[in-house]
Amino acid sequence: MKNMDLNRLSDDDVLLELTQRIKKRRLNLNITQEELSKNAGVHVQTIKNFESGKATTLLTFIQILRAFGELDALSLFLPDPGISPVELLKLKGKERERASGSSKGKSNKSPW
């Protein structure tokens, strides 16, 4: 499969590329849309809409990956970043739950 610079594509084009890759995977596995819909637990029209590039839910994508037995692919796509030892020391053993945002261009004066 050719490498593609997805950063150069629009969001709609990235969605279309993703759905076409899922369709190619289904065809390579010789699975019909009906079989995939049954295995994924979704309506066949959901699969048809997905493969045609129509906006879909993340849940549908997860259900399709699970039906392919390839849910672990998400770990390659978004590996767990963990927490750095330095950050852990700063937090005194507690995991961070909020972002403070960028301090660039912010004034310390509150309008309140």
C-alpha atoms as a printed R data frame, in Angstrom:
    type eleno elety resid chain resno       x       y      z
1   ATOM     1    CA   MET     A     1   0.000   0.000  0.000
2   ATOM     2    CA   LYS     A     2   1.332   3.427 -0.888
3   ATOM     3    CA   ASN     A     3   2.210   5.940  1.787
4   ATOM     4    CA   MET     A     4   0.038   9.017  1.727
5   ATOM     5    CA   ASP     A     5   0.570  12.388  3.389
6   ATOM     6    CA   LEU     A     6  -2.781  12.647  5.135
7   ATOM     7    CA   ASN     A     7  -1.856  16.079  6.513
8   ATOM     8    CA   ARG     A     8  -2.285  17.508  3.019
9   ATOM     9    CA   LEU     A     9  -5.879  16.248  2.757
10  ATOM    10    CA   SER     A    10  -9.029  17.979  3.927
11  ATOM    11    CA   ASP     A    11 -10.950  16.417  6.816
12  ATOM    12    CA   ASP     A    12 -13.542  15.087  4.370
13  ATOM    13    CA   ASP     A    13 -10.792  13.524  2.244
14  ATOM    14    CA   VAL     A    14  -9.228  11.882  5.316
15  ATOM    15    CA   LEU     A    15 -12.644  10.467  6.223
16  ATOM    16    CA   LEU     A    16 -13.070   9.146  2.690
17  ATOM    17    CA   GLU     A    17  -9.575   7.598  2.748
18  ATOM    18    CA   LEU     A    18 -10.305   5.892  6.072
19  ATOM    19    CA   THR     A    19 -13.642   4.503  4.921
20  ATOM    20    CA   GLN     A    20 -12.138   3.283  1.643
21  ATOM    21    CA   ARG     A    21  -9.392   1.470  3.556
22  ATOM    22    CA   ILE     A    22 -12.056  -0.250  5.656
23  ATOM    23    CA   LYS     A    23 -13.918  -1.224  2.482
24  ATOM    24    CA   LYS     A    24 -10.716  -2.615  0.918
25  ATOM    25    CA   ARG     A    25 -10.024  -4.556  4.112
26  ATOM    26    CA   ARG     A    26 -13.536  -6.029  4.033
27  ATOM    27    CA   LEU     A    27 -13.141  -7.040  0.395
28  ATOM    28    CA   ASN     A    28  -9.684  -8.529  1.022
29  ATOM    29    CA   LEU     A    29 -11.232 -10.621  3.803
30  ATOM    30    CA   ASN     A    30 -14.004 -11.629  1.353
31  ATOM    31    CA   ILE     A    31 -16.739 -10.447  3.720
32  ATOM    32    CA   THR     A    32 -20.023  -9.050  2.399
33  ATOM    33    CA   GLN     A    33 -21.510  -5.857  3.780
34  ATOM    34    CA   GLU     A    34 -24.302  -7.961  5.251
35  ATOM    35    CA   GLU     A    35 -21.834 -10.259  7.045
36  ATOM    36    CA   LEU     A    36 -19.873  -7.301  8.377
37  ATOM    37    CA   SER     A    37 -23.027  -5.603  9.607
38  ATOM    38    CA   LYS     A    38 -24.071  -8.765 11.451
39  ATOM    39    CA   ASN     A    39 -20.602  -9.263 12.982
40  ATOM    40    CA   ALA     A    40 -20.348  -5.592 13.947
41  ATOM    41    CA   GLY     A    41 -23.881  -5.466 15.358
42  ATOM    42    CA   VAL     A    42 -24.970  -2.594 13.127
43  ATOM    43    CA   HIS     A    43 -27.532  -2.237 10.350
44  ATOM    44    CA   VAL     A    44 -26.299  -3.008  6.825
45  ATOM    45    CA   GLN     A    45 -27.201   0.556  5.798
46  ATOM    46    CA   THR     A    46 -24.718   1.779  8.425
47  ATOM    47    CA   ILE     A    47 -21.961  -0.177  6.662
48  ATOM    48    CA   LYS     A    48 -23.071   1.147  3.281
49  ATOM    49    CA   ASN     A    49 -23.085   4.719  4.580
50  ATOM    50    CA   PHE     A    50 -19.684   4.222  6.224
51  ATOM    51    CA   GLU     A    51 -18.096   2.818  3.083
52  ATOM    52    CA   SER     A    52 -19.498   5.615  0.947
53  ATOM    53    CA   GLY     A    53 -17.715   8.158  3.133
54  ATOM    54    CA   LYS     A    54 -20.757   9.586  4.844
55  ATOM    55    CA   ALA     A    55 -20.144  11.003  8.295
56  ATOM    56    CA   THR     A    56 -20.332   8.284 10.900
57  ATOM    57    CA   THR     A    57 -19.721   7.757 14.567
58  ATOM    58    CA   LEU     A    58 -16.531   6.691 16.235
59  ATOM    59    CA   LEU     A    59 -18.552   3.860 17.777
60  ATOM    60    CA   THR     A    60 -19.311   2.443 14.311
61  ATOM    61    CA   PHE     A    61 -15.606   2.549 13.461
62  ATOM    62    CA   ILE     A    62 -14.799   0.674 16.688
63  ATOM    63    CA   GLN     A    63 -17.515  -1.914 16.007
64  ATOM    64    CA   ILE     A    64 -16.136  -2.527 12.516
65  ATOM    65    CA   LEU     A    65 -12.564  -2.897 13.786
66  ATOM    66    CA   ARG     A    66 -13.815  -5.329 16.447
67  ATOM    67    CA   ALA     A    67 -15.682  -7.350 13.798
68  ATOM    68    CA   PHE     A    68 -12.421  -7.574 11.811
69  ATOM    69    CA   GLY     A    69 -10.628  -8.689 14.979
70  ATOM    70    CA   GLU     A    70  -8.352  -5.672 14.614
71  ATOM    71    CA   LEU     A    71  -9.282  -3.432 17.511
72  ATOM    72    CA   ASP     A    72  -5.640  -3.555 18.623
73  ATOM    73    CA   ALA     A    73  -4.827  -1.430 15.565
74  ATOM    74    CA   LEU     A    74  -5.928   1.551 17.640
75  ATOM    75    CA   SER     A    75  -2.919   1.000 19.909
76  ATOM    76    CA   LEU     A    76  -0.636   1.558 16.924
77  ATOM    77    CA   PHE     A    77  -2.625   4.582 15.875
78  ATOM    78    CA   LEU     A    78  -2.795   6.189 19.334
79  ATOM    79    CA   PRO     A    79  -0.350   4.560 21.740
80  ATOM    80    CA   ASP     A    80  -0.775   5.250 25.443
81  ATOM    81    CA   PRO     A    81   1.569   8.188 26.114
82  ATOM    82    CA   GLY     A    82   1.887   7.374 29.794
83  ATOM    83    CA   ILE     A    83   3.284  10.003 32.108
84  ATOM    84    CA   SER     A    84   6.885  11.143 32.327
85  ATOM    85    CA   PRO     A    85   8.760  10.557 35.608
86  ATOM    86    CA   VAL     A    86   9.438  14.306 35.914
87  ATOM    87    CA   GLU     A    87   5.745  15.144 35.487
88  ATOM    88    CA   LEU     A    88   4.864  12.431 37.997
89  ATOM    89    CA   LEU     A    89   7.161  14.058 40.575
90  ATOM    90    CA   LYS     A    90   5.579  17.454 39.940
91  ATOM    91    CA   LEU     A    91   2.135  15.963 40.465
92  ATOM    92    CA   LYS     A    92   3.273  14.117 43.597
93  ATOM    93    CA   GLY     A    93   2.081  10.749 42.300
94  ATOM    94    CA   LYS     A    94  -1.312  11.938 41.050
95  ATOM    95    CA   GLU     A    95  -2.147  11.738 37.359
96  ATOM    96    CA   ARG     A    96  -3.001  14.969 35.640
97  ATOM    97    CA   GLU     A    97  -6.695  15.406 34.888
98  ATOM    98    CA   ARG     A    98  -6.784  18.929 33.429
99  ATOM    99    CA   ALA     A    99  -4.728  20.996 31.033
100 ATOM   100    CA   SER     A   100  -3.692  24.465 32.121
101 ATOM   101    CA   GLY     A   101  -3.475  25.749 28.558
102 ATOM   102    CA   SER     A   102  -0.720  27.759 26.983
103 ATOM   103    CA   SER     A   103   0.673  30.640 29.019
104 ATOM   104    CA   LYS     A   104   1.859  32.479 25.882
105 ATOM   105    CA   GLY     A   105   0.182  35.816 25.459
106 ATOM   106    CA   LYS     A   106  -1.849  35.482 28.653
107 ATOM   107    CA   SER     A   107  -1.894  38.253 31.178
108 ATOM   108    CA   ASN     A   108  -1.717  37.443 34.876
109 ATOM   109    CA   LYS     A   109  -4.337  40.115 35.531
110 ATOM   110    CA   SER     A   110  -7.850  38.792 35.847
111 ATOM   111    CA   PRO     A   111 -10.676  40.865 34.377
112 ATOM   112    CA   TRP     A   112 -12.722  39.974 37.447
